[in-house]
Amino acid sequence: MTGARRRWFGLVFISIAVALIIVDSTIVNVAIPSIVDDLGITSTQVQWVQESYTLVFAALLLVFGSLADRYGRRRILLTGVVIFAAASVLAALAQTGDLLIASRLVQGVGGAMVLPTTLSLINATFRGRDRGIAFAIWGSTIGGMVAVGPLLGGWLTTYFSWRWAFGINVPLGLVIIVGVLIFVSESKDAGEPRRIDVVGAVLSVITSASLVFGLIEGRTYGWWLTKTAPTIGDWTWPFELSIIPIAFLITLVSGVLFVWWGIRRQRLGKSTLLAFSLFRIASFRNGNIAALIVSLGEFGIILSLPLWLQNVLGYDALQTGFVLLALAIGSFVASGLAGAFGNKVTPLTIVRVGIVAEIIGVAGLGTVITADATWLVIVPFLFVYGLGVGLATAQLTGVVLGDVPVEQSGQGSGTSSTARQIGSALGIAVLGTVLFTSVGLSLDAKLADLDVPAATSTQIVDAVVDSAGAAIPALEAQSPAVAEAAKEAFSEGTRYSAYAAAGFLVIGLVATLRLTARRPEETEQPAVPAASGS
């Protein structure tokens, strides 16, 4: 087999590896009700089943991106897949909520090893127009799997068990391991591995973890004053001041220390977790800023849309997955378009076209979301949105890493992935707050118009908001008028969430104006031989 064909076969298995971790971050959403029924977990545990994976995942991306450069990108990728698959077995067999949460934490470790290494392997393997196509496939896989996850989760949960939502990762992991060993060559920094910056790694984890924790849990615990006191065993947070400002203070202090420590080590000629010199590259610096802002709005609608489809329109998990499949189809179509036009227009042009398509798709969803809407008016805008995600995500990654030296591609991709994950966490936190705050205010006003007593109104509003809309179907039997008001309120909240996402994407589009457009051939670099192959 020629080297060129081997690279493309390798890309297939790299893309499957990306699909594995992205699907797992979305597949759980539609399986949660079954998990609650089976394990009897509390609402707090429900949150952590969904969020523990994201928390660990974002916190460790930089660490494993750097380790991959030093010890081998393929080696770290394979290790990550093994850890991920093993943790999936534990999750599938979990008999308690705590064991399931622990398994999700370990899955986050494996996922953090996989994502940056897939990026750096592509960056090290492909050049010029081929690299643009490879990044397009990588990005379209991410966009598509965001939608395929709920579809697969709905099918497995409906016809088998929620446990298979995790068990499916095992055969996929075996396929990835075999394919990567056969078709993907090892690559890493030349020379002997340097000493790892342990202090920098610890500071990086503390900074990322505290920031993501604060962004995700702000609505739960209170952004400034304590709304719900966190508890650990018999200990309860005793202060009026919420734990969230403390988390953000830790983020600020540890972040400043991380930068100071890294620059100091770099000046002394020692290894650093993050190559701070990369930020002297305009495309890398400005591209990461744009990527973070775009991520604020890209996938936030996926948080609210499944809830609205199931609790307002009455779709089941599988039907919801089919509706979201339009996003996946649009994203996969984007990979073909990027390949066809990749040598005719600049990657930055494709990025901007993609973001415009995302804005049209998300804003369009906001205009058609009503309590009596049907899937027919939702699907076209989801397709356009998916088209934009597929175009923008991959090509923006290519722009960010286009001038990064191959020997630093792991650090570069780790930084890029971390920026995206932090942006996504911020987007989910903000859009979730917009959704549930809007639902509460709107429903309260509508119940007042129906002359519902204040005490009863408060109970209904709390039930709808705290259950993320799951209480709406039960209201139908008690009071059709109240249920209709709840549906309209939840539709309004979903609509405002969509508009907020579109607003973030507009800001992201403006941020891309700081990037310089270059044709694919201008980024052509001589291929760097792999350190070893299989």
C-alpha positions as CSV (number, residue, x, y, z in Angstrom):
1,M,0.0,0.0,0.0
2,T,1.4,3.4,-0.9
3,G,2.1,6.0,1.7
4,A,-0.6,8.3,0.5
5,R,-3.3,5.6,0.7
6,R,-2.1,4.5,4.1
7,R,-2.4,8.0,5.4
8,W,-6.0,8.3,4.3
9,F,-6.9,4.9,5.7
10,G,-5.3,6.0,9.0
11,L,-7.5,9.2,8.9
12,V,-10.5,6.9,8.9
13,F,-9.5,5.4,12.2
14,I,-8.4,8.7,13.6
15,S,-11.9,10.0,12.8
16,I,-13.5,7.0,14.4
17,A,-11.5,7.8,17.6
18,V,-12.8,11.4,17.5
19,A,-16.3,10.0,17.0
20,L,-15.9,7.7,20.0
21,I,-15.3,10.5,22.5
22,I,-17.7,13.1,21.0
23,V,-20.6,10.6,20.8
24,D,-20.0,9.7,24.5
25,S,-20.3,13.4,25.5
26,T,-23.8,13.6,23.9
27,I,-25.2,10.0,24.0
28,V,-25.9,10.2,27.8
29,N,-28.4,13.1,27.4
30,V,-31.2,10.9,26.1
31,A,-30.4,8.0,28.4
32,I,-30.6,9.9,31.6
33,P,-34.3,9.2,32.4
34,S,-33.7,5.4,32.1
35,I,-30.6,5.8,34.3
36,V,-32.6,7.6,36.9
37,D,-35.3,4.9,36.9
38,D,-32.7,2.0,37.1
39,L,-30.2,3.4,39.6
40,G,-32.5,5.8,41.5
41,I,-29.9,8.6,41.4
42,T,-30.6,12.1,42.7
43,S,-30.8,15.3,40.7
44,T,-27.3,16.3,41.9
45,Q,-25.9,13.0,40.6
46,V,-27.7,13.5,37.3
47,Q,-25.8,16.7,36.9
48,W,-22.5,15.1,37.6
49,V,-23.1,12.1,35.3
50,Q,-23.4,14.6,32.5
51,E,-20.7,17.1,33.7
52,S,-17.9,15.1,35.3
53,Y,-16.8,13.9,31.9
54,T,-16.5,17.5,30.5
55,L,-14.8,18.7,33.6
56,V,-11.9,16.2,33.5
57,F,-11.8,16.3,29.7
58,A,-11.1,20.0,29.5
59,A,-8.7,20.1,32.5
60,L,-6.3,17.5,31.0
61,L,-6.2,18.4,27.3
62,L,-3.0,20.6,27.6
63,V,-1.2,18.0,29.7
64,F,-1.7,15.1,27.2
65,G,-1.1,17.3,24.2
66,S,2.3,18.0,25.5
67,L,3.0,14.4,26.6
68,A,2.1,13.2,23.1
69,D,4.7,15.5,21.5
70,R,7.4,14.0,23.8
71,Y,6.5,10.3,24.1
72,G,4.6,9.6,20.9
73,R,1.3,10.8,19.5
74,R,0.1,7.4,18.4
75,R,1.1,5.8,21.8
76,I,-0.9,8.4,23.8
77,L,-3.9,8.0,21.4
78,L,-3.9,4.2,21.9
79,T,-3.5,4.5,25.6
80,G,-6.4,6.9,25.7
81,V,-8.6,4.6,23.8
82,V,-7.8,1.7,26.1
83,I,-8.6,3.8,29.2
84,F,-11.8,5.1,27.6
85,A,-13.0,1.6,26.7
86,A,-12.1,0.1,30.1
87,A,-14.0,3.0,31.8
88,S,-17.0,2.4,29.5
89,V,-17.2,-1.2,30.8
90,L,-17.2,0.1,34.4
91,A,-19.9,2.6,33.5
92,A,-22.0,-0.1,31.7
93,L,-21.8,-2.3,34.8
94,A,-22.3,0.4,37.4
95,Q,-24.8,-0.5,40.1
96,T,-24.9,2.9,41.8
97,G,-24.8,6.6,40.8
98,D,-21.4,7.2,42.5
99,L,-19.8,4.3,40.5
100,L,-21.2,5.7,37.3
101,I,-19.9,9.2,38.1
102,A,-16.4,7.7,38.9
103,S,-16.5,5.8,35.6
104,R,-17.3,9.0,33.7
105,L,-14.4,10.8,35.4
106,V,-12.0,8.1,34.1
107,Q,-13.6,8.3,30.7
108,G,-12.7,12.0,30.7
109,V,-9.1,11.1,31.2
110,G,-9.1,8.8,28.2
111,G,-11.0,11.3,26.1
112,A,-8.4,14.0,27.0
113,M,-5.7,11.7,25.7
114,V,-7.5,11.1,22.4
115,L,-8.7,14.5,21.1
116,P,-5.4,16.5,21.0
117,T,-3.4,13.5,19.6
118,T,-5.9,13.1,16.7
119,L,-5.3,16.7,15.8
120,S,-1.5,16.6,16.1
121,L,-1.4,13.3,14.1
122,I,-3.3,15.0,11.3
123,N,-1.1,18.1,11.5
124,A,2.1,15.9,11.4
125,T,0.8,13.6,8.6
126,F,-0.9,15.9,6.0
127,R,0.3,19.0,4.1
128,G,-1.3,21.7,2.0
129,R,-4.6,20.9,0.4
130,D,-4.6,17.4,1.8
131,R,-4.4,18.8,5.3
132,G,-7.3,21.0,4.6
133,I,-9.4,18.0,3.5
134,A,-8.2,16.0,6.5
135,F,-9.2,18.7,9.0
136,A,-12.5,19.1,7.2
137,I,-13.2,15.4,7.7
138,W,-12.1,15.7,11.4
139,G,-14.3,18.7,12.0
140,S,-17.3,17.3,10.2
141,T,-17.0,14.1,12.3
142,I,-17.2,16.2,15.5
143,G,-20.2,18.1,14.2
144,G,-22.0,15.0,12.9
145,M,-21.3,12.9,16.0
146,V,-22.9,15.7,18.2
147,A,-26.2,14.7,16.5
148,V,-25.5,11.0,16.0
149,G,-25.0,10.6,19.8
150,P,-28.6,11.3,20.7
151,L,-29.8,9.2,17.9
152,L,-27.7,6.2,18.9
153,G,-28.5,6.8,22.5
154,G,-32.2,6.9,21.8
155,W,-32.1,3.7,19.8
156,L,-30.0,1.8,22.3
157,T,-32.0,3.0,25.3
158,T,-35.4,2.4,23.6
159,Y,-34.7,-1.1,22.2
160,F,-32.0,-2.5,24.5
161,S,-30.7,-0.7,27.7
162,W,-29.0,2.5,28.7
163,R,-26.0,0.3,29.6
164,W,-25.4,-0.3,25.9
165,A,-24.9,3.5,25.5
166,F,-21.6,2.8,27.2
167,G,-21.1,-0.8,26.1
168,I,-21.0,0.2,22.5
169,N,-17.7,1.9,23.1
170,V,-15.9,-1.4,23.6
171,P,-16.2,-2.8,20.1
172,L,-15.5,0.6,18.6
173,G,-12.4,0.9,20.8
174,L,-11.1,-2.5,19.5
175,V,-11.7,-1.4,15.9
176,I,-9.7,1.9,16.5
177,I,-6.8,0.1,18.2
178,V,-6.4,-2.4,15.3
179,G,-6.8,0.3,12.6
180,V,-4.4,2.8,14.2
181,L,-1.7,0.1,14.8
182,I,-1.9,-0.9,11.1
183,F,-2.4,2.4,9.3
184,V,-1.1,5.2,11.5
185,S,2.7,5.8,11.9
186,E,4.1,7.0,15.2
187,S,5.4,10.6,15.4
188,K,7.0,12.6,18.2
189,D,9.6,15.2,18.9
190,A,13.0,14.5,17.7
191,G,15.6,13.5,20.3
192,E,15.2,12.2,23.8
193,P,12.1,13.3,25.8
194,R,12.7,16.2,28.0
195,R,11.8,16.4,31.7
196,I,8.1,17.1,32.2
197,D,7.0,20.4,33.7
198,V,5.1,18.9,36.6
199,V,4.4,22.3,38.3
200,G,3.0,23.6,35.0
201,A,0.9,20.5,34.6
202,V,-0.6,20.9,38.1
203,L,-1.3,24.6,37.6
204,S,-2.9,23.9,34.2
205,V,-5.2,21.3,35.6
206,I,-6.2,23.6,38.5
207,T,-6.9,26.5,36.2
208,S,-8.9,24.5,33.7
209,A,-10.8,22.5,36.3
210,S,-11.8,25.4,38.5
211,L,-12.9,27.5,35.5
212,V,-15.0,24.8,34.0
213,F,-16.4,23.9,37.4
214,G,-17.4,27.5,37.9
215,L,-19.0,27.9,34.5
216,I,-21.0,24.7,34.7
217,E,-22.1,24.9,38.4
218,G,-22.7,28.7,38.6
219,R,-26.5,28.3,38.0
220,T,-26.7,25.5,40.6
221,Y,-24.7,27.0,43.5
222,G,-25.2,30.7,42.7
223,W,-23.0,33.1,40.8
224,W,-22.3,35.3,43.8
225,L,-24.4,34.4,46.8
226,T,-25.1,30.8,47.8
227,K,-28.2,29.5,46.2
228,T,-27.6,25.8,46.9
229,A,-24.9,24.9,49.4
230,P,-22.5,22.2,48.1
231,T,-22.1,19.2,50.4
232,I,-19.4,16.6,50.8
233,G,-20.5,13.8,53.2
234,D,-21.7,15.5,56.4
235,W,-20.0,18.8,55.6
236,T,-22.0,21.6,54.0
237,W,-20.7,24.9,52.6
238,P,-21.3,27.3,55.6
239,F,-20.9,30.8,53.9
240,E,-23.3,33.2,52.4
241,L,-20.8,33.9,49.6
242,S,-21.1,31.2,46.9
243,I,-18.3,28.8,46.2
244,I,-18.4,29.9,42.5
245,P,-16.5,33.3,43.1
246,I,-13.9,31.3,45.0
247,A,-13.6,28.9,42.1
248,F,-13.0,31.8,39.7
249,L,-10.5,33.4,42.1
250,I,-8.6,30.1,42.1
251,T,-8.8,30.2,38.3
252,L,-7.3,33.7,38.1
253,V,-4.5,33.0,40.6
254,S,-3.5,29.6,39.2
255,G,-3.7,31.0,35.6
256,V,-1.4,33.9,36.4
257,L,1.0,31.5,38.2
258,F,0.9,29.1,35.2
259,V,1.9,31.8,32.7
260,W,4.6,33.3,35.0
261,W,6.0,29.8,35.7
262,G,6.0,28.8,32.1
263,I,7.7,32.0,30.8
264,R,10.3,31.7,33.6
265,R,11.1,28.1,32.6
266,Q,11.2,29.0,28.9
267,R,13.7,31.8,29.6
268,L,15.9,29.3,31.5
269,G,15.8,27.0,28.5
270,K,13.7,24.4,30.3
271,S,10.8,22.5,29.0
272,T,7.3,23.9,29.4
273,L,3.8,22.4,29.2
274,L,2.8,25.1,26.8
275,A,5.1,26.6,24.2
276,F,4.5,30.3,24.9
277,S,6.4,31.2,21.8
278,L,3.5,29.9,19.8
279,F,1.5,32.9,20.8
280,R,3.9,35.0,18.8
281,I,2.4,33.4,15.7
282,A,-0.5,35.7,14.7
283,S,-2.6,32.9,13.1
284,F,-2.3,30.8,16.3
285,R,-3.0,33.6,18.7
286,N,-5.9,35.2,16.9
287,G,-7.3,31.9,15.7
288,N,-7.5,30.5,19.2
289,I,-9.4,33.7,20.3
290,A,-11.8,33.3,17.4
291,A,-12.2,29.5,18.1
292,L,-13.1,30.1,21.8
293,I,-15.7,32.7,20.9
294,V,-17.2,30.6,18.1
295,S,-17.4,27.7,20.5
296,L,-19.6,29.8,22.9
297,G,-22.4,29.5,20.4
298,E,-21.7,26.4,18.3
299,F,-23.2,23.5,20.4
300,G,-25.2,25.4,23.0
301,I,-28.5,24.8,21.2
302,I,-27.9,21.1,21.5
303,L,-28.4,21.5,25.2
304,S,-31.9,22.9,25.0
305,L,-33.3,21.5,21.7
306,P,-33.6,17.8,22.9
307,L,-35.3,18.9,26.0
308,W,-37.8,21.0,24.0
309,L,-38.4,18.3,21.4
310,Q,-39.2,15.7,24.1
311,N,-41.0,17.7,26.8
312,V,-42.9,20.2,24.6
313,L,-43.5,18.4,21.3
314,G,-43.8,15.0,23.0
315,Y,-41.2,13.2,20.9
316,D,-39.5,10.1,22.4
317,A,-35.7,9.7,22.6
318,L,-35.4,7.9,19.2
319,Q,-37.6,10.5,17.4
320,T,-35.5,13.3,18.9
321,G,-32.4,11.6,17.6
322,F,-33.8,11.4,14.1
323,V,-34.6,15.1,14.1
324,L,-31.1,16.0,15.2
325,L,-29.7,13.7,12.5
326,A,-30.3,16.6,10.1
327,L,-27.4,18.4,11.8
328,A,-25.1,15.3,11.2
329,I,-26.1,15.1,7.6
330,G,-25.3,18.8,7.1
331,S,-22.0,18.4,8.8
332,F,-21.0,15.4,6.6
333,V,-22.0,17.3,3.5
334,A,-19.7,20.1,4.6
335,S,-16.7,17.8,4.4
336,G,-17.4,17.2,0.7
337,L,-17.8,20.9,0.0
338,A,-14.6,21.7,1.8
339,G,-12.8,19.1,-0.2
340,A,-14.2,20.4,-3.5
341,F,-13.4,24.0,-2.8
342,G,-10.4,23.6,-0.6
343,N,-7.9,24.4,-3.4
344,K,-10.0,27.2,-4.9
345,V,-10.7,29.4,-1.9
346,T,-8.8,30.1,1.3
347,P,-9.5,28.1,4.5
348,L,-10.4,31.4,6.2
349,T,-13.1,32.1,3.6
350,I,-14.6,28.6,4.3
351,V,-14.5,29.4,8.0
352,R,-16.4,32.6,7.5
353,V,-18.9,31.0,5.2
354,G,-19.4,28.3,7.8
355,I,-20.0,30.7,10.6
356,V,-22.5,32.7,8.5
357,A,-24.3,29.4,7.8
358,E,-24.3,28.6,11.6
359,I,-25.8,32.0,12.3
360,I,-28.5,31.5,9.7
361,G,-29.3,28.1,11.1
362,V,-29.4,28.9,14.8
363,A,-31.3,32.2,14.3
364,G,-33.7,30.5,11.9
365,L,-34.4,27.9,14.6
366,G,-35.2,30.7,17.0
367,T,-37.8,32.1,14.6
368,V,-39.7,28.7,14.1
369,I,-39.6,27.3,17.7
370,T,-43.1,27.4,19.0
371,A,-45.2,25.2,21.2
372,D,-47.0,23.8,18.2
373,A,-44.1,23.5,15.8
374,T,-43.3,20.3,13.9
375,W,-40.1,18.7,12.8
376,L,-40.7,19.8,9.3
377,V,-39.8,23.4,10.1
378,I,-36.9,22.4,12.4
379,V,-35.0,20.1,10.1
380,P,-34.0,22.6,7.3
381,F,-32.4,25.0,9.8
382,L,-30.6,22.2,11.6
383,F,-29.2,21.1,8.3
384,V,-27.9,24.6,7.5
385,Y,-26.5,24.8,11.0
386,G,-24.7,21.4,10.6
387,L,-23.4,22.6,7.3
388,G,-21.8,25.6,9.0
389,V,-20.4,23.6,11.9
390,G,-18.7,21.2,9.4
391,L,-17.2,24.0,7.4
392,A,-16.1,26.3,10.3
393,T,-14.9,23.8,12.9
394,A,-12.3,22.0,10.8
395,Q,-11.0,24.8,8.7
396,L,-10.6,27.1,11.7
397,T,-8.5,24.4,13.3
398,G,-6.4,24.3,10.2
399,V,-5.9,28.0,10.3
400,V,-4.9,27.9,14.0
401,L,-2.4,25.1,13.5
402,G,-1.3,26.1,10.0
403,D,2.0,27.8,11.1
404,V,2.7,25.7,14.1
405,P,5.9,23.6,13.7
406,V,5.2,19.9,13.6
407,E,7.3,19.2,16.6
408,Q,5.0,21.4,18.7
409,S,1.7,20.2,17.1
410,G,0.6,18.4,20.2
411,Q,1.1,21.5,22.4
412,G,-0.7,23.5,19.7
413,S,-3.6,21.2,19.3
414,G,-3.9,20.8,23.0
415,T,-4.2,24.6,23.4
416,S,-6.7,24.8,20.5
417,S,-8.8,22.0,22.0
418,T,-8.7,23.5,25.4
419,A,-9.8,26.9,24.0
420,R,-12.8,25.2,22.3
421,Q,-13.7,23.2,25.4
422,I,-13.6,26.3,27.7
423,G,-15.7,28.1,25.1
424,S,-18.2,25.3,24.9
425,A,-18.4,25.2,28.7
426,L,-19.0,28.9,28.9
427,G,-21.6,28.7,26.1
428,I,-23.5,25.9,27.9
429,A,-23.4,27.7,31.2
430,V,-24.6,31.0,29.7
431,L,-27.2,29.5,27.3
432,G,-28.4,27.2,30.0
433,T,-28.9,30.2,32.3
434,V,-30.7,32.0,29.5
435,L,-32.9,29.0,28.9
436,F,-34.0,28.3,32.4
437,T,-34.2,31.9,33.6
438,S,-36.4,32.8,30.6
439,V,-38.6,29.7,31.2
440,G,-39.1,30.7,34.8
441,L,-39.9,34.3,34.2
442,S,-42.2,33.6,31.3
443,L,-44.1,30.8,33.0
444,D,-44.5,32.9,36.1
445,A,-46.1,35.7,34.1
446,K,-48.4,33.3,32.2
447,L,-49.6,31.6,35.4
448,A,-50.4,35.1,36.8
449,D,-52.5,35.7,33.7
450,L,-54.4,32.5,34.4
451,D,-55.0,33.7,38.0
452,V,-53.0,30.8,39.5
453,P,-52.3,31.5,43.3
454,A,-48.8,32.7,43.9
455,A,-47.8,29.8,46.1
456,T,-49.1,27.3,43.6
457,S,-47.4,29.2,40.8
458,T,-44.1,29.1,42.5
459,Q,-44.4,25.3,42.9
460,I,-45.2,24.8,39.3
461,V,-42.4,27.1,38.1
462,D,-39.8,25.3,40.3
463,A,-41.0,21.9,39.1
464,V,-40.7,22.8,35.5
465,V,-37.4,24.5,35.7
466,D,-35.7,22.1,38.2
467,S,-36.8,19.1,36.0
468,A,-35.6,20.8,32.8
469,G,-39.1,20.6,31.4
470,A,-39.7,16.9,32.3
471,A,-42.6,17.9,34.6
472,I,-44.6,19.4,31.7
473,P,-46.2,16.1,30.5
474,A,-47.5,15.4,34.0
475,L,-49.2,18.8,34.0
476,E,-51.4,17.8,31.1
477,A,-53.5,15.5,33.2
478,Q,-53.9,18.0,36.0
479,S,-54.5,21.2,34.0
480,P,-54.3,21.5,30.2
481,A,-54.2,25.3,30.4
482,V,-51.2,25.2,32.8
483,A,-49.5,22.6,30.7
484,E,-50.0,24.8,27.6
485,A,-48.6,27.8,29.4
486,A,-45.5,25.7,30.4
487,K,-45.0,24.6,26.8
488,E,-45.2,28.1,25.6
489,A,-42.8,29.3,28.3
490,F,-40.3,26.5,27.5
491,S,-40.5,27.3,23.8
492,E,-39.8,31.0,24.6
493,G,-36.8,30.0,26.7
494,T,-35.5,27.7,23.9
495,R,-36.0,30.5,21.4
496,Y,-34.1,33.0,23.5
497,S,-31.3,30.5,23.9
498,A,-31.0,30.1,20.2
499,Y,-30.8,33.9,19.7
500,A,-28.1,34.1,22.3
501,A,-26.1,31.4,20.5
502,A,-26.5,33.3,17.3
503,G,-25.2,36.4,19.0
504,F,-22.1,34.6,20.2
505,L,-21.5,33.4,16.6
506,V,-21.8,36.9,15.2
507,I,-19.1,38.0,17.7
508,G,-17.0,35.0,16.6
509,L,-17.4,36.0,12.9
510,V,-16.1,39.5,13.8
511,A,-13.2,37.9,15.6
512,T,-12.1,36.1,12.4
513,L,-11.5,39.5,10.8
514,R,-8.2,39.6,12.7
515,L,-7.1,36.5,10.8
516,T,-5.2,36.8,7.5
517,A,-6.5,34.8,4.6
518,R,-3.9,32.6,2.8
519,R,-4.3,30.0,0.1
520,P,-3.7,26.3,1.0
521,E,-0.4,26.1,-0.9
522,E,1.1,28.9,1.1
523,T,1.1,26.7,4.2
524,E,2.8,23.9,2.4
525,Q,5.7,22.5,4.4
526,P,8.0,19.7,3.7
527,A,6.9,16.4,5.2
528,V,8.6,15.4,8.4
529,P,9.5,11.7,8.6
530,A,7.7,9.8,11.3
531,A,9.9,8.7,14.1
532,S,8.7,5.1,13.7
533,G,6.0,3.2,11.8
534,S,4.1,0.0,12.0
